[in-house]
Amino acid sequence: MAEVLVLVDHVDGEVKKVTTELLTAARRIGEPAAVWVGAGADSGKAKLAEFGAEKVYVAPAELNDYVVAPKAELLAKLAGEKSAAAILVSATAENKEIAGRTAVKLGSGVLTDVVDVTAELVAEHSVFGGALVTHAKVASGTPVVAIRPNSVPAEPASGAAAVEEVSVEVSEAAKGAKVVERVVQEQGARPELTEAAIVVSGGRGVGSDDFSVVEKLADSLGAAVGASRAAVDSGWYPNQFQVGQTGKTVSPNLYIALGISGAIQHRAGMQTSKNIVAVNKDPEAPIFELADFGVVGDLHTVAPQLTEEIEKRK
């Protein structure tokens, strides 16, 4: 069975949830082989084994001293040496660039923002703001597939996770952009937006920069907080929490939209959510066309009542 390379997303040795989803998808195609760049592989090995990784290729931390090019060279080298059936990465901004560079080096094709993939490497996409579902396949070479977080349910399956040290001679061209400083972004107890199983977002209907009504509901559910472009442009919430075509794309199990009209720009970033709940005063709001469950009402009345009821049932 051919190997399927999975680029591991990790922070301080902790494997991010999206990697477990990629390993699950990889098992459909072939034998999952995790590619770990940097330190901490010993800490993450157990999690990789839990979700089916048969091998773990560990590359030196020096590759992180530069931007994306060295990782692309590493993946291309491994794909050639191991005759990989495919390369899977998470559909983050950085990894999509790595995917594109890797595909160029392999003379193959890249499929981005994929929401599902079959054993035959047919990728499913949600396009035009989620209005259409399309399918695509790379015609030749080793396909490089960037899969959206929360698109493929993670399913445990034991693997050997045999560790193998690997290296790559980084070209001078790949060293052209060097990382000179890293700043740790402050993060509270809430899950990361693009990986959260539940997201509660607020829009223009919040009416002010007091997002506490949104945050309290999110905290009661253990959810991440998002915001529409209107809320972000108004300065009510930081732009790194924007959900939409020009913000982040999320695909949680549950998406709660508070005071969001449902313009196409926002729908493009959340339409693949498994279950959508909308609260809006306007019964004609486009978000209701998309919602699985809708409440016509004032979010400042509905959301606190919902938060209170959730707290009672804990």
Secondary structure, 3 states (H helix, E strand, C coil): CCEEEEECCEECCEECHHHHHHHHHHHHHCEEEEEEECCCHHHHHHHHHHCCCCEEEEECHHHHHECCHHHHHHHHHHHHHHCCCEEEEECCHHHHHHHHHHHHHHCCCEEEEEEEECCCCCEEEEECCCCEEEEECCCCCCCEEEECCCCCCCCCCCCCCEEEECCCCCCCHHHHCECCCCCCCCCCCCCCHHHCCEEEEECHHHCCCCCHHHHHHHHHHCCEEEECHHHHHCCCCCHHHEECCCCECCCCCEEEEECCCCCHHHHCCCCCCCEEEEEECCCCCCHHHHCCEEEECCHHHHHHHHHHHHHHCC
